[in-house]
Amino acid sequence: MNLWTETKIAAEIGVVAAERCAPGVAAASKHLVEEAMAQIFKKPTTLGKALPQISEAFSARNLQHAGAEVLDYLPTISQSVIGNKRLAEMKVTRLLGTGAHELVLATESKSALKLGVDAIPRPIPHKLFDAPVLEHGNLDQGVRYYTQALGETAGVTDKHVVSVVGKIRKAGFVEDDMWTFAGTRKDQVALFGKEQKPLLIDQGAAIPRYGTTFKNGELVPHLEQQANLKEISEFLSERRIELIKQSLTRPVNPMHNDGRSFSTKLEDFQIADSVKDFMKMIDGPPTMARHWTDSEIMHALRSISMGK
């Protein structure tokens, strides 16, 4: 999960450029996806039959979605589902979306079924901002699944998304993939119940602040990360690098600051590179990968900027 990294920014720019320079290509690709899915879901079909057909449709037509790495794992997911009779026979009605970590389908029982190959971020959803998890489980070959009630996505506004971001921050988490250069990611939120309460439907879009981890329904200290935070904070203080304090109650789009979401004096990549070199020099233990990455550094910086 990348937190406003150069890669993410480059991807956003690439999407915008592609849409401006070749809108016909983007439209054609979308049409091919819709055409393929319409053939598969003429009527409710079993998950065991739908998954191989979805995989074949994307492969045969060379359809690719930016950020939809989960499509690479469709053969594995399909094989694992076939080994589970109840899931294999579950009726699904349409493809709701594909992402880096999850394939999402609507079921005949009006729930959203999510399949992936990594651990479920929060089997016990956060009561303040997550959509409820109805059931979850693990299959063969590292495949996991969970279901959530279907919410309304058509009426989601910028205000709804910003309110969810505020709840994410207040709860001790950092939002990810909730902003684009154009504004908010409205597809990350849905409205539930008579009150049309906005809730997060992509669990990967809310990450525990650096220095904590989510276990058994609550945030608990991550000791190695807390030690790293202390070193990073002292590094910034000694060099008088002040980070922009992020509001917990009035979140703003971090991409709308000319590449400087952390400080008004330095660009993000300059701060991240300096901190990364320092952590390597003092042998600080990276915790999100085997080596220090921009993602881990920026996660730590973002967490520091939100205070305690």
N, C-alpha and C positions, 0 to 999 in steps of 0.2 A: 504494500500500500504506500503510495507516494504522497507526500505532503508538500504540495506546491514546489516540486523539484523542477529543474530545468527541463527534464524529460517531459513532465506533465505540461509545462508551458509550451514547449515545442509541439507537443501533440495537439494542444488547443489551437495554436497558430496554424498548424497543418490542416486541421479540420476546417477552420475558417477560410483558409486560402483555397482549399479544394472546392468548398461550396461556392466561393465567389468566381473562381476561374473555370470550374467545370460543374455547374449545377446539374447539368444533364446526366453526368456520370453518377452523382450521388442519388438522383431521383431514380435512375435506371436500376441501381443496386437495390434500393428500397423496394422498388416494384417487383424485382425478382424474388426477394425474400417473401413479400406478401403473397405472390403467386404460388411459391412453393408451399408455404404454410396453408394456404387455402385448399390446396389439393390434399394435404395430409389430414386436415381437420374439417373435412366435409361434414363429418358427424363425429360425436365423441368416440375416441379410440383408446385402446389400452396403452398404458405407458410403455409396456414391453414392445409394442408394435411401433409406437410413435418415435421413440428415440433413434432406432436405426434409420428410419426414414428421414428424420431431421438431419442426422449426420450425413446421410447420402446426398440430401438436397444441397447442403452447404458445400460439400466436397465436389459434387458433379458440376455445379455452376460456378465454382471458384468464388463463392461468396465469403467475404471476410468483413468482420465488424471490428473497428478499432476498440481495443480494450476488452475484447471478448475471448480471452485466452482459454476460457473454459471449453470452447468448441474443440480445442485440441484433445480434450479428454473425453469427448463424447463416446468413442468406442469402449473405453474403460467403464464409463458410467453405465452404458447400455448393458454390458456384460454383467455388471454387478446387480443391476436391477432385475435382470432375467432370473438371477439366482434367488430372488425374494418374491415368492408367489403373490403375496398380498399387494406389494408395490407394482409388480409386473402387470397385474390385472386391474389396477386403479385406472379409472376412465379420466382422460384429460381432454380439454376442449380447445385450447389454443396456447401458442407460445407467447409468454408475456415479456420475455427479455433474455438477453445473454450478457454476461459481464466477465470481468477478469476471474472471478471465483465461483460464479453460480449460473446455472441454467434454471430459468423460472417458467413454470407452466401453470395454467389455470386448470383446476380439477372440476369434475362434474358436481362435486359437493360444494362448490364455490369457495375453495381455498386456494392459496398460492403454494405450490410445491416447489421447493428449492433444492437442487442437487449440486454437489460440488466435490472436490477432492481434498479439501483442507478442513481443519477443525471448525466447528460452528463457533463463531466468536462468543455468543452468549446463549447457551441452551436455556438459561434462566434469563429472559429478557429484562432490560431495565424498565421498571414500572413508570419512570418519568417520561421517556421518549421513544421506546421501542414498541413496535406492533407486537401483540401477543404471539408467542410460539405455541401452537396447538399440540404438536408432537415432534419428536426428533429421534434419529437413530443412526447407526453406522452399518454399512454394507461391506462386502469384500473389496479388496484392492484399495483400501483407503477412502472409498466413496462414502459420503454422509448425506443425509437429507433432513429437512424439516419443513413443516407446513405452517402457514399463517393465514388468518382470515383475510379475505380480499377487501381492500378499502377502495374508496372512490378516488381516482387520480385526476379526473377531468377538471375538478374545481380548485385544484391546488394553486395558490398564489405565492408571490414573493414573500408576502407577510407570513404565510404559513411556514415556509421554509426557514425564514429568519427566526421565527419563534421556536422551531425545533432546534436550530443551531444554538440558541440561547439556553435551552434546557440541557443540551449536550454539554455545553461548557460549564453550566452551574453544577452538573452532576460529577464533574471531575474528569470529563472526557475532552478530546480534541476532535473536531469535525474533519472529515476527509471526503473529497469528491462531492462537496456540497455547493461549490462555487465554480463558475466558468467566467471567461472574460465578458460574456453577454449578460451575466447575472447569476441567478440561483439555479441549482439542479432540481427542478420540480419533480422529476421522475424518482427522486429518492424518498419522497413523502407521499402519504395517502391520508384520506380523511375517513374517520371511523365513527360509527354510532350516530344517534340522532343529533348529537351536539356537533358532529363533523369535526371531531378532535384530530388535529394533525399529528401523525406519528411517523417515525422512521421505519421504512420498509427494507432498507439495505443496512444490515447490521455492521457491515464493513466500513460504513461511513462515519462511525463513532468509535474512536480508539481511546483506551485509557491514557490519561496523561503520562508522559515519561516519568518513571519513578513509581508507577503503580501497575497492578495487573488485576484483571477481573476474574474472581474465583467464587463459585457457590453463591452467585447473586450479589456480590459486593466487591468493592475495590480494596485490595490489600497491598502493602508495601512491596516493591521490587528493590531489594537491597543493593544489587549491583548498579541498577539504573540510578538510584538515589545517590550513590557515591559518584557516579559519572556527572550527575547534575551539579553536585557541589563543585567538582573540578571545573566544569564548564562555566558556572556562575562566577567563580573566582577569576577565571581567565578573562571573562568579559569585563569584570569590575576593574581588574588591574590595568586593562588597556582602555578603560573609560568608554567602552562600547555599550551604549544604552539601547535597549530594545523598546520598540513601541508597545505600550501596554494595551492588551486586547480587552475589550469590554465584555463582561459576562452577560450584561443585560441588553446591550445594543450592538450586536455583531455587525461588522461591515465587511464587504467583499475584499479579502486580502490581495486579490489580483489587480485591484484598481489603484495601485500606488507605484506605478512605473518600475516594477521589479524590486520594490523595497517594502516588503511586508513586515520585515523585522526591525529595520532602523531607517531613520530619515537621512543618515549620513553615509551609509554603506549599502551596496547592493547585497541581496541575499546570498549569492554565490560567493562573494568575498568573505562574508562572515562564516559561512559554512565551511569553506576551504580552510580558513585559518583555524577554526575550532577542530576540524577533522585532523589536520596536521598535528595540532597540539595533543589530541587524545592518542594518536598513534605514538607520539614521542614519549608520553608518560606511561605507555602500555595500559591505557584504560581499556577495560574489557567490553568489546561490542556485544550487544545482546540480541540484536534483530537479525544478524547475519554473522558469518565467520570473520568478516572484516568490517571496518567502519565504512558506512555508506552515507550519501547525502540524505537519504530518507531518515536514518536514525538521528543524524545531527539536527535536521530540520524539525523532527518530532520533538527533540529536546528543547530546541530554541522556541518553538511554538508553545510548549508547555510552560517554559520559564516566563514567556511574555504574558501568560494568563494569570500569573501570581499564584498564591496558595489557595 
